[in-house]
């Protein structure tokens, strides 16, 4: 009897199967629902100048008007088109959410990979991450805005910095687990350089959990931006945002409810789409969920 076992066919990692979109849509409806809804919202936000009106145009004679053919969601207390402001506000929320999530993912990936392989850097980096996790996002944003003034860039920085530690810890835990596996040790013993091993064997293993965590960061960033704008510490008042729309129209809820409900519903739909996509990606990348099916 031969002592050599037959070769075992290993199924490719879940994130490499993204090219098979019909199969993913059939087996993972949350991914298709969340991703499709989010794609529609992004397209509507990008195409806003072609179909929505001017979000900054004011007409005092059309204050707090009900919905009409000219203004689908009515007008606010300054006579501005609520529909146009809600659509253009989606650009701000999506931009802040996506850029904050991408920046936090990139920073967390770089720090986590190095910390997982360098013990000296690990001790320093994790203590810094512990300190950053203790900083509330809202307080950091208020402090930065009080020093530099309100702006989208400062808001993104204030949201990104507290989001990096959670991603760093996640990536570091994956690196610590993968670095001891036989194929990594075999590559190092075979003469492969460490940067090549990191790029080809370790970093790909961090991508699935990184994507899932980034979706959660994106949803949290959108909510944080709306909360900060509602408090007046986020986007400047002259830029339409769902948060400052709700803040400026809250006094007129009984007279013109759509001035508050329209941005609120847009915010709920956007966060729901990101959460559905994150939950679907979690099921897609979870090998235990794959075995259960």
N, C-alpha and C positions, 0 to 999 in steps of 0.2 A: 504493500500500500504506500502510495506516495505521501511524503510528509509535507509537500507543498500544496497549500490550499489554492482553490480556484480564485481567480481575480474577482474582486467584488466591485460591481458597478456603483459608483457613488453618485447620488442625485445632485445636480448643481444647486448652489445656494439659491434661496428664494429670490434675492434681489437681482440675480442674473436672469430670472425668468420673466422680467418685466416686458420683454419683447413680445411675449405671448399674451397680448392684451385680451383677446376673446376668452381664453381659458381663465385668466384672472378675473374678468368681469363676471363669468359664470360661477366660479367657485368662491369669489369674495365680493359679494354685492356691496358691502360697505365701502370698499375701495372705489368701485365704479360710481357709487352714489355720491360719496364725498368728493372724489376727484372731479367728477363731471360737474357737480354744483359749484365747486371752487373755480373750475375753468370758466364756467359761464359768468361768474361774478367778476373774474379778472378781465374777460373780454368786454363785458359791459362797462367796467371802469375805464379801460383803455380807450374804448370807442366813445366815451362820454362827449367829447367836443363835436361829434358828428350828429348826435341826435338829442342831446340835452340842451337846455337853454343856458343863459348866462347866470352862474350862481351868485355873482356879485352885484347884478343889476338891481337897484332899489326903486320902488315906485310907491311913495306915501299914499297915493290914492287907491292902492290895491292891498292895503294892510289886512291881514287875517281873513283873506278871501277863502271860500270853500273850494273844493276841487272843481275844475272846469276843463274844457278842451284846451285852453291856453296853458293852464297850470294844473297838471294832473293831481298833485297832492295839495293844491292850494298855495297860499303864501304865508309868510311869517309876519312878525310884528313890524318889520321894516319894508314889507312889500316884496321880498325876494322869493323866487320860485323854490318851493320846498323840494320838489322832485329833482331839479337840477342840483341843488345843494346836497341832497342825499346821494345822488350818483357820483358827484365829484368828491364827496366825503369818503366814498368807498376807495378812491385812489389813495387817500392819505392812510386809511386804516390798513389796507392791504400792503402798501409800501412799507409802512412801519413794521407790520407783522412779519413780512417775508424777509426784509433786510435784517431785522433784529434776530430772527431765527437763523438765517444764514451766517451772520457774523458770530453769533454765539456758538453755532455748530463748528465753524472753522477754528475759532479760538479754543474751544473745548477739545476738539480733535487734536490739535497740535500740542497743547499742554498735556492732555491725557496720555498720548502716545509716548512722549518723552518721559513723563513721570512714571509710566509703567515699566520703563527700561533703565532708568537711571535713579538709583536709590537716593543719592544726595539731592538731586533736583526734586525728587518725589517728596522728601521731608519738607523742603521749603515751599514747594508749590501747594501742597495740601494745606499747610497752615495759612497760606494766603487765601486759598479757596474757602477755608472755614471763616476767615474774616469777612470775605465778600458775601457769604451766605447770610451773615448777620445784618447786612445793610438792607433796609426796606427800599423797594423800588421807588415808591412815592416820595419818601424823604430824600433819596438821592437825586431824583428829578427836580424837586423843589430847590434843593441846594445848588445844583448846577445851573438851573434857570435863573436863580437869584444872582449868580455870579456872571453869567454870560448873556442872559436874555433868552426869551422863548424862541424856539426854533425846532424844526423837524430833526435836524442832525443831533442836537443836544438830547432830544427825546429818545432817539434811537440808541444813543450811547448810554443813557440812564436805564434803558430797558435791557440792553445787551449785557452790561457788566454784571448784574446780579443773576443773569441766566447762564453764564459760563460755568460756575462751579458744579451745577448738577450734571451738565454734559461732560465736564472734565472727569468727575468721579465715575460716570458710566463708562466712558472710554477707557479709563485707567483700569477698571475692574475687568473689562474684556481683554485688555492687553496682558494683564497679569495671568489670566486664565489661558490665553492662547500661546504665550511665549514658552510654556513648558510642554507643549505638545510635540510628539515625535517628529512630525514633518518640519517644524521650525528648527528643532535641534539638529536634524539631519542636514538641513540647508546650511546652517552655520558650520557644522563639522565638515561639510563638503567644500568649504572655502568661500561661500557667498558672503558678500559684505553686508553689514548690518543695515544700511539704508535700503538696499535691495530687498532684504528679508522683510523689513518693515513695510515696504511698498507693496510687495507681491503676496505676502502671507498674513500679515497682521492687520494692516489698515483695512483690507476688504472685510475682515471679520467684524470690524466695528461699524460698518456702514448700516446694516439693518437696524440695530438698536439706535444708532445715531439719527436715522431718518424719523423713526417713531418719536424719539424725544424732541426732535426739532419741530415736529407737528404740534406737540404740546406747548412748546415755547412760543410758536407762532400764535396759537389761540390765546395764550396768556398775554402776549404782547399786544394783541388787538384790544383785549379787554382793558389792559393797563393804559393804553393810549386814550381810550374813550374815558376812563376814569380820571386821568390827569387833565384831559381837555375839559371835562365837566367841572373840575375844580379850578380851572384857569391856569394850570401849571403845565399845559401841554402845547398843542398847536396854537399859534396866535389867533385871536378872534377873527381877523380878516380872512383867514383860510377856512373854507368849509370843512368841518369834521363832524362825525356823528356825535362825539362827546360834547363839543361846544354848541351844536345845534340843540341837543336836549337841554343843556344848561340855559341857553338864551331863551328857549321857548317854554320852559317849565311853568312860568307864571301865566301862560295863556293856554294851559291844557284844557280848561273848561270851554274856552271859546273856539279854539282851533286845535283839536286833539291830534290831528295828523302831523302837526309840527313837531310833536314829541314821539308819536307812534311810528312814523315813517323811518327816522334814523334808528329808533330802537329795534324795529323789526329787521332792518338791514343788518344791524349788529348781531342780532340773534341768529339770523340765517348764515352769516359769514362764519361765526364761531362754531355753529353746528356743522357746517361743511368741513371745517378744519378738523373738528373732533371726530367726525365720521371717518374721514380719511386716515387720521391717526389710529383709530381703533381697528380699521380694516388692515392697515399696514402691520399693526401688532399681530393680528391673527395670521397674516400672510407670512410673516417672518418667524413665527413661533413654531418650532418643530413639534412641540407637544400637541398644539392645535391641529397640525397637519396629520399626526398619527391618529388623533381622535376621529378625523374624517375618513 
